[in-house]
Amino acid sequence: MATTTGNEENLSDHNGCASERVGPSGDEAGDLKVYRDNSPDPNNAGQGLACTPFLDTVLKNADRCEWLMSPAEQMAMIYLLEHLRPRVAIEIGTRFGGSLQFISRLADKVYSLDIDPQVPARMAGRFKNVEYITGPSQETLPALLDRLDAQGITPEFCLVDGDHTTDGVREDINILLRIRPRAPMAIVMHDSFNPICRRGLRQADWAGNEYVHMVELDFVSGVVNPAPITRGELWGGLALGFLKPVKRSVRFEVSARAELTFQAALTATRSESRYRHPKTALRRFWRLLWGRPLLSMASTEPKLS
Ligand SMILES: C[S@@+](CC[C@H](N)C(=O)[O-])C[C@H]1O[C@@H](n2cnc3c(N)ncnc32)[C@H](O)[C@@H]1O
């Protein structure tokens, strides 16, 4: 997000991100420009005005893949990867290779899992150090971990960004928590601000693994989404769990620095039920199909101003 400067058209043209203006609220004067994270332009998706130079330092001149993360999430991901320099990384949720383009640059070897059988063909030839594994992660991940364990390998960086249901998130994390790490290991989960995902994160048995030393649900906090398809819903956010090859000796708690923000936003966006109500599902399906809201329900959308 950037304040207006009078040359918004130039900024928009240069940056290419889908954006909108929202008017002043309270005592504040002037419009704000709100960038969406899901620009259809893969070269600019989610980068706002801030990220491009940093992303370029990693990617050099390579073509970019659309990356469904906010600028802060992207920066946090790159920082973690540059800091950890994992020998082996696992990604659950390849999609178009947005996060993978960075993981593959900053890890020696990557296993990228997706339920979509089109992924290997879509990504063919892009990243030499990536093995694609197709199928539901709840089935493919245990087999992969067994294979790595037999070779004495700890996946030092794991991104959970696949099945976004409560059960799916909880199960993916619980499978990863079977690991007894031989090296420091980070588990990162995207969309920790989404109520359905957040519940799965909270239900996961973090405490049951004595090698877990820290879990923060709001390593990067999420937002009330401005994009049309999921407008007014809570999405984004990165949770971070950190395991060490020694057992913890102190009391363990899952922390959530932005829990009050999350609760306030959940109340303001009219509660979690919007994510479960059949009408919400129908409305989202309709929008995905036709790219516009169901008329009878359009007026129920929360506004950002
Ligand atoms: C949000 S996208 C991943 C985005 C990607 N990590 C990025 O940052 O650009 C979620 C992906 O997870 C995949 N997925 C959904 N359920 C899954 C499951 N049970 N097992 C594996 N992949 C799954 C979807 O096919 C989709 O490609």
The ligand as a Tripos MOL2 file, in Angstrom:
@<TRIPOS>MOLECULE
LIG
   27    29     1     0     0
SMALL
NO_CHARGES

@<TRIPOS>ATOM
      1 C1         -2.2760  -21.4950   -2.7590 C.3       1 LIG1
      2 S1         -1.7300  -22.6160   -3.9760 S.3       1 LIG1
      3 C2          0.0000  -22.6800   -3.7010 C.3       1 LIG1
      4 C3          0.6830  -21.3840   -4.0320 C.3       1 LIG1
      5 C4          2.1840  -21.4190   -4.1190 C.3       1 LIG1
      6 N1          2.7960  -22.0270   -2.9430 N.3       1 LIG1
      7 C5          2.6990  -20.0100   -4.3070 C.2       1 LIG1
      8 O1          3.1140  -19.3880   -3.3190 O.co2     1 LIG1
      9 O2          2.6700  -19.5030   -5.4230 O.co2     1 LIG1
     10 C6         -2.2980  -24.1580   -3.3460 C.3       1 LIG1
     11 C7         -1.9000  -25.3710   -4.1610 C.3       1 LIG1
     12 O3         -2.1060  -26.5100   -3.3360 O.3       1 LIG1
     13 C8         -2.6220  -27.5560   -4.1170 C.3       1 LIG1
     14 N2         -3.3330  -28.4830   -3.2180 N.ar      1 LIG1
     15 C9         -4.5850  -28.3770   -2.7400 C.ar      1 LIG1
     16 N3         -4.8860  -29.4160   -1.9550 N.ar      1 LIG1
     17 C10        -3.7910  -30.2200   -1.9330 C.ar      1 LIG1
     18 C11        -3.4680  -31.4510   -1.3060 C.ar      1 LIG1
     19 N4         -4.3370  -32.1100   -0.5150 N.pl3     1 LIG1
     20 N5         -2.2490  -31.9930   -1.5200 N.ar      1 LIG1
     21 C12        -1.3410  -31.3570   -2.3120 C.ar      1 LIG1
     22 N6         -1.5900  -30.1870   -2.9280 N.ar      1 LIG1
     23 C13        -2.7990  -29.6150   -2.7400 C.ar      1 LIG1
     24 C14        -3.4690  -26.8840   -5.1740 C.3       1 LIG1
     25 O4         -3.5850  -27.7100   -6.3150 O.3       1 LIG1
     26 C15        -2.6950  -25.5830   -5.4310 C.3       1 LIG1
     27 O5         -1.8380  -25.7210   -6.5350 O.3       1 LIG1
@<TRIPOS>BOND
     1     1     2 1
     2     2     3 1
     3     2    10 1
     4     3     4 1
     5     4     5 1
     6     5     6 1
     7     5     7 1
     8     7     8 2
     9     7     9 1
    10    10    11 1
    11    11    12 1
    12    11    26 1
    13    12    13 1
    14    13    14 1
    15    13    24 1
    16    14    15 ar
    17    14    23 ar
    18    15    16 ar
    19    16    17 ar
    20    17    18 ar
    21    17    23 ar
    22    18    19 1
    23    18    20 ar
    24    20    21 ar
    25    21    22 ar
    26    22    23 ar
    27    24    25 1
    28    24    26 1
    29    26    27 1
@<TRIPOS>SUBSTRUCTURE
     1 LIG1         1 GROUP 0 **** ****
